[in-house]
Amino acid sequence: MVQTKTQLTFADFLQNYLDGAGIYELVNGEIVKVESTRADKNVARYLARSFHRESERLRNDHYVVQSFRDNERIISPTFPELEITVEQILLSSQVQTL
């Protein structure tokens, strides 16, 4: 007897996606975990260093540095409608501590 594996639809994928447990994509009807590559990590480090350098450059009387932790909503004068927390960013990056 031959068993065939049922391929998931996009709707099935959305229902079964493990939010916060990594990054997954639907490939040929199967849920596949996406592992970051060295290039991905290099880009992330480059961006983090670039943001840090820019924040140091802009640090003056007109620039206010704010700190946010855990589930605190990040307040952005540039993007006032932004509704994201530090915890959400860390979960999406799979980084446990900074």
C-alpha positions in Angstrom: 0.0 0.0 0.0 1.4 3.4 -1.0 0.7 6.4 1.2 0.7 9.8 -0.3 1.5 12.9 1.8 -1.2 15.6 1.6 0.2 18.9 0.5 -0.7 21.9 2.6 -2.4 24.9 1.1 -1.4 28.4 1.9 -4.4 28.7 4.3 -3.3 25.5 6.0 0.2 26.9 6.3 -1.1 30.1 8.0 -3.1 28.0 10.5 -0.2 25.7 11.3 2.6 28.3 11.3 4.4 28.3 14.7 4.5 32.0 15.4 7.5 33.0 17.5 9.2 29.6 17.1 11.4 30.5 14.2 11.0 31.4 10.5 9.1 29.0 8.3 8.0 29.0 4.7 5.7 26.8 2.6 7.7 24.8 0.0 5.9 22.4 -2.3 3.1 22.0 0.2 5.3 21.4 3.2 6.3 23.6 6.1 10.1 24.1 6.1 12.1 25.8 8.8 14.4 28.5 7.4 17.8 28.7 8.9 19.7 32.0 8.7 22.9 31.9 6.7 26.2 33.5 7.5 25.3 36.2 5.0 22.1 36.9 6.8 24.0 37.3 10.1 26.6 39.5 8.5 23.9 41.8 7.1 22.2 41.9 10.6 25.6 42.8 12.2 26.3 45.4 9.6 22.9 47.1 10.1 23.2 47.0 13.9 26.7 48.7 13.7 25.4 51.2 11.1 22.5 52.2 13.3 24.8 52.5 16.3 27.2 54.7 14.4 24.4 56.9 13.1 22.9 57.3 16.6 26.3 58.3 18.0 26.7 60.8 15.2 23.3 62.3 15.8 23.6 62.5 19.5 23.3 66.3 20.2 20.9 68.7 22.0 18.2 68.1 19.4 18.3 64.3 19.6 16.7 62.4 22.4 17.8 58.8 23.1 15.1 56.6 24.6 15.4 53.1 25.9 12.8 50.4 25.6 12.6 47.0 27.2 10.6 43.8 26.9 7.0 44.4 26.0 7.2 48.2 26.0 5.9 49.7 22.8 8.7 51.5 20.8 7.8 55.1 20.4 9.0 56.6 17.1 8.5 60.3 16.2 9.2 59.3 12.6 6.7 56.4 12.6 4.1 57.3 15.2 1.7 54.6 14.0 4.4 51.9 14.6 3.2 49.3 17.1 6.1 47.0 17.9 7.9 46.0 21.0 11.5 45.0 21.7 10.4 41.5 22.6 8.7 41.1 19.1 11.9 42.2 17.4 14.0 39.8 19.4 11.6 36.9 18.8 11.6 37.6 15.1 15.4 37.6 15.0 15.7 34.4 17.1 18.2 36.4 19.4 17.6 35.6 23.0 19.7 38.3 24.6 21.3 41.6 23.5 
